[in-house]
């Protein structure tokens, strides 16, 4: 049938979509470039960003995790304060809004009911909204004032992969273009850095055997697994844990390295897998300290570090990319490890139990 054709030679959509990520990066760079090769975004969106005194990012699931990374870009590069909220919770705890808020809805499908409820609500309050989505003409796109597209191509597997990295890339471009429009100096060239990211993604997609080995070694029979990281690595750990639970049904949680001692460390037993991300120079020593603490309690550590920060104990070293953009590549090992863990445990990778690709009910 048609779905077989679309999958090509891939056994699963998820694997195909993971592999498409370098291509999607290059497509995004191209779609957001002007004739002179400069990154560009609709003027009215840039104006809306500049008019805002605070940005509220609203999203669910994987898109929420992309929002946590996006906040770092917008605050660090464009210098606008950002709050990130889970759609379903926003209505119960509407924060005290600033005088000139701009709402950014991040949604792969553009159809998530929880996010739409917030959009309807804030439009009624008279606020402006921008939707970042993969689906042109989707409900959230039509009902918002502005739209930015992900250009990731259809995502079929329930577990989101290429949409997450596309969301992060588009958020980085939004931050960069906004920063430039406000005369802020950037110390890097984003087009170039995203190109380096695309190449690094390719290297990771070619290392599938390594990730299959890691999945076999750490996750083939375990009941649970923990992801730790500090700073931006913590947010990627949250996404890694979500991927793993969605498709392998392993109970997985992401934690901030510094929070371990405040509770989670009680769960560490002999052989508990700990997947630690170490891609940030400023916290490298601290996260490695956390690894030592869990190893002393019997944990089985799988350290994913970045070139330049590696040690002999690391299970995998990702290529070096711009420090802010590491989530775009550090997530790929986590996607592939989850994929192989699910495969080894004979789970339905593309259609995990109890989950829907887009949740259009509250
Ligand atoms: C569902 C999907 C998730 C997704 C979430 C948000 O729960 O299973 O993979 O992250 O919805 O979807 P959206 O389309 O709004 O990004």
Boltz pocket constraint, residues with backbone or C-beta under 6 A from the ligand:
constraints:
  - pocket:
      binder: B
      contacts: [[A, 60], [A, 61], [A, 62], [A, 63], [A, 106], [A, 107], [A, 108], [A, 109], [A, 110], [A, 111], [A, 112], [A, 115], [A, 158], [A, 159], [A, 160], [A, 355], [A, 356], [A, 357], [A, 358], [A, 359]]
      max_distance: 6.0
